[in-house]
């Protein structure tokens, strides 16, 4: 009996670890979420929604004072967009190492602020991941200028 348990331990445990490793690698490379993690996520979302309701109730009766995040003023977004445009030009003209990574990071930051400014100016933005396609970026900049925002 003990030998059977020992054999099951040495065969089943490495097999389970191997299967979990393969499932994890598949998930990390863009595959679907493994079922046990999806179940944990559902439980966590349910608990989180209950906590949100409790916090809102405490805030309503005056026992809790949560600060709402105020949106960044449009003027500051315009200044940040101007600063990032200068940064992109500086990186393109400079001779620092890894220029492609630096330009990609600066353009991602520029696009993030550009999309925030577009949403503030009620300009429709393309849905997708940042950084934007250069054609989309030029189109958004033209629509922002047409709506009266200049930087």
N, C-alpha and C positions, 0 to 999 in steps of 0.2 A: 504494500500500500504506500509506504513511504517512498519507494523508488518511483512509483507511478506519479505521485505528487511532485517529486523532484524533477522528473522528466517533463511533466506538464509545465512546471515553472520555467525550466530552461528552454522549452520550445514555444510556449504560448507568450511569455513576456517579450522575448525578442521579436516575435511575429507581430505583436500588438504595437510595439515601438516602431517597427518598420512601417506598418500600415499608417500609423499616425504621422510619421515623418513624410511619407509619400503624399498623404492628404494635405499636410501643412504646406509642402512645397507647391502642390497644385494650387492651393488657395493663395499663396504668396505671389504666384505668377499670374494671377488674374482669374483663376477658376472660381467656381461657386463656393460659398461658405460651407464648411463641414457642418453636418446636422447637429452634433452636440453643441458647437459654438453658436449656431443659429438659435437653438433652444435657449441657451443662456442669454443671448441678446434679447429674445422676446421677454423673458422674465425680467431682465434689467429695465427694459422699456416700460413694462407695466409698473414696476416699483417706482421708476422715475416720474411717470405721469401722476401717480398718487402723491408723491412728494411735492410736485409742482402745485397740485390742488391744495395741499396743506399750507404751503408757503403763501399762496395767493389768499387763502382764508385768513391767515395770521396778519397779512398785510392789510386786508380789508377792515379788520377790527382794530387795527392800530397797534398790535403787539410787535410788529416787525416792520422795519423801514428799509426796503431795498431801493437802491438807487438805480434808476433807469439810465442806460448809456445814452448820452446825448450824441447826435450825429456830428461828424466833423464838419465845420463850416465850409461852404463852397470856396471861399477865398483861400483857405488853407489847402484844399485839394488842388486848386489852380497853382498855388505856389509850389506844392510838392511835385505836380506834373512838370512844371517849368524846371525845377531842380533835377528831376530824373532825366528830362530831355538833354540837359547839359551834361549829365553824367554819362549817358549813352554816347554822345558825341565825343566826350573826353576819352572814353574807353576805346572807341573806334580809332581815334587818332593816336592813342598812346602805344607804348611798346612793352607793356607789362606782360608777364607770363600768363598763359591760359586765357587768351582774349575771347575765345568762343564761350567759355563758361561764364566769364564776367559779363559779356554782352547778353547772354541768355538770362542771367539773373537780373540785370538791370532792365531788360525788356519785360520780364515777368512783373517786376515791381511797377514799371511804367504802365503796363496793361491793366494791372490791378487798380491803380489809381484812376486810369482812364475810364474803366468800367464803372467805378464808384461815381465819378463825375457825370458820366452819361446817365446813370440812374437818377442822380440828383436833378439833372436838366431834363429828365423825362425823354431821353433819346433811346430808342430801342437798341439793345445790345445783342450780339450773337451769343447763343448758348454754347458753351464748350469750355474746354480747359484752357488755362493761360499757359504760355504766351499766345497771343492772338496771331492769326495769319497776317502778314504785312498788308494785304489788300483790305482786310477787315479793319485793321488799325487806321489806315488812311481814310477809309470810309467813315469810321467813328469820329476821327478828328475833323473831317469836313462837316459832318452833321453837327458837331459841337460848335464849330465856328458859325455855321448857319443859324444855330439857335441862340447865338449871342454870347457864347462863352469864349473868351480869348485868353491865351497864356503865353 
